């Protein structure tokens, strides 16, 4: 049981050390700067005398949520979580992992943790800088709501992208991008039962509930939902466990190619 915890952590530490290259650090900085620049621009368009802090909190908070938990987190996870298996296959190292006891699941869980930590660090940094730029350093509710939603987004979406990478290991990135555009950015806004099975629907519901944006929820119940926060958290936890469970089952029983096809 201890090995199940320690071995993936060792993989995570190795992957994080290996990621400290100029190219990957640059990508991390770009993920941080993307929401920061847009939030600074939005704040400059809102005159300080035009609205009170509470009135400005809704557009600024909604925009920050869109830019970080729904965009920055997903972009980072696309780079880290989806190629968890394909990079090992392309690097001709999968055959060695397959021969080691628990090698497959250890690497999968380790890379999942790496994707979460790497992306979450960029998301939290972007949130902190944005909060300072827009002058909302005393809005403690916005701090913890955005930080919590970024964490939930990374944990749940990373599990989803790892599953996509395990199943569609040949066209991993294209499949993950297509799924994200169709399901997470399309179906999640459809006013039907199907949108309740998307991660972004649950995150938006938590945003509206935790920020007490009751008027916005009442106007767009199909978008933000009417379920209590406990339901959203339970569903997100269930989806994450299910995605990881299927990924581990699949990776242990799938025969992946061990050399490049000519």
Number of C-alpha atoms within 10 A of each C-alpha: 5 6 10 12 12 13 18 22 19 14 20 25 16 14 18 17 10 10 14 11 10 9 10 13 12 12 14 17 14 14 22 24 18 15 24 25 14 15 23 16 13 14 17 12 8 14 10 11 7 9 11 10 13 9 10 15 17 16 14 20 20 15 15 23 24 14 21 28 27 22 18 26 29 23 15 23 29 24 16 21 31 32 26 26 25 20 13 16 19 15 11 14 13 21 16 12 15 17 10 10 9 14 17 21 21 24 23 24 24 24 28 26 25 26 30 26 17 20 30 25 16 22 27 21 18 24 26 17 18 24 22 13 17 18 11 17 14 10 13 9 11 23 17 12 19 24 21 17 20 26 21 23 26 29 24 21 28 30 29 23 32 32 28 23 25 24 18 18 20 15 14 23 20 13 17 23 17 11 15 17 11 12 19 20 15 13 20 24 18 15 14 11 10 12 21 21 16 19 23 25 23 27 24 23 23 24 22 21 19 17 16 11 13 15 10 13 18 13 10 13 15 19 22 26 21 17 13 12 17 10 14 21 16 12 17 23 15 12 19 19 16 15 20 21 13 15 23 19 12 15 19 13 9 10 9 15 12 16 13 9 5 3
